[in-house]
């Protein structure tokens, strides 16, 4: 049976009930930088940087010890170019997509968000970047079961296997290699 | 009148789901919430293509059955995962399993 991992689950016990495997939360360092200077990854930890700005995205994929660049695009900002994708590939930075952004976005914002994510997925498919899907919710009811997160992949242009890979093998490899 | 030939008919699939929330909901409320979120995300054409329908809902166990077809399973899973509240109460739908017949989904 495949093991599924949610790197940013707010409630680990509930995540296990939903079907995720247990992870060591203390190893995860989540940073929401306001500018490129705020990106200060810690050693021996899985550093997840929230993007959403051109300078932050570029700085995050260049910096050492960054493992995941979460949400490089959002409903307002949709520029994700091949230069950033290439740099991410070179430095082994996975591209993260959080499910919470879909829930938090209003109806009109969700349209733009999906369009931007579909464009980003086209670029990541071309460059062959690793993709991670996380819930990143604030509360228990924002979390989703593993195969429901796979459904999100269908909306943004990932195949079923790619989406399953994004919640199983990619997070597993991040844990194995980086820690 | 001749019926549709089997090759032209949809291959139905049944998605078993459960609702997680502090409150218990009625079948009508759950279908209303699913239909609303589906209309927002895939539109009327998407709903028609997916052949979406709520077949059954057990109000005591808060478990139900959605019908769709083979092509739209992951689209429907994506749609139900976007549901964040039912009747203004925080709730979410977890899909449990996909079966080819209603009988199998009930574990008979």
Interface residues (C-beta under 8 A of the other chain):
Chain A: X18 X99 X102 X103 X107 X110 X139 X141 X142 X143 X144 X145 X147 X148 X149 X150 X151 X152 X153 X154 X155 X160 X163
Chain B: X20 X21 X40 X41 X74 X75 X76 X77 X78 X79 X80 X81 X82 X84 X90 X91 X92 X93 X94 X95
